[in-house]
Amino acid sequence: MYENQEGGFSATEAEDLPIGAIVPFSTVDWPGKLAAVCFLRGCPWRCPYCQNRIFWGPDAPRDQFSSLVALLEARRGLLDGVVFSGGEPTLAPSLPAAVRAVREMGFEVGLHTAGIFPERVAQIVPDLSWVGLDIKAPWDSYDNVTKAQGTGALARRTLEILLEAGVDLECRTTWHPSLVSQEDLVTIGTTLASYGVKHWAIQAYRSAGTDGSLPDIHVFRSDVPEAAQNAVPHFEFRGL
């Protein structure tokens, strides 16, 4: 299976995938699908609400691509596909080979990404069935959330690539009021609508797994301005 070469890379590269953990079965990581979730290690951004910070650095848990292959072989007919998550999965140079290998096994592929590496997203988007793209803030205030420089332009370019490709797309915004205001939510929604985004979810901040630097504030759908809720055709609020 791993000896095929297509699209400029060998599928043997998938064996180098920096896997942190594999969830065998999930009903929530890909809307409407039953999927395994493969969490990859590493992320250059430091969003304080991140619940997967355990996968940020070199000391993250480790697993093997062979474990994912064995799982998929055993669950043919039971799973719709695999979601690559993180960390930031597009950080991994071996991701394109892994995506192709999973597709060749007959499974669909989904992606969770913050849009950090637009070029790699462009490389793999022909093999993706669905993408969940984090939209963290209005473009000009992205760096306040990511704690890095020039990040809004990267996410914006990734959004453009995904929309140009026509892949099934959900944009998601994690909301903590100390980072994103109600006015910011309206700005985000208006911006997404101007790009033609159809699906947007606001996710309430949850403290579990974070670094604990943010006040433990609870937000509810009623706190989201109507202008934000009505910005796109399909809006969802995901609470606690």
Beta strands, then each sheet from edge to edge (+ up, - down):
strand 1: 5-6
strand 2: 9-10
strand 3: 19-26
strand 4: 35-40
strand 5: 81-85
strand 6: 108-113
strand 7: 130-134
strand 8: 168-175
strand 9: 199-204
strand 10: 234-238
sheet 1: 1+ 2-
sheet 2: 3+ 4- 5- 6- 7- 8- 9- 10-
end
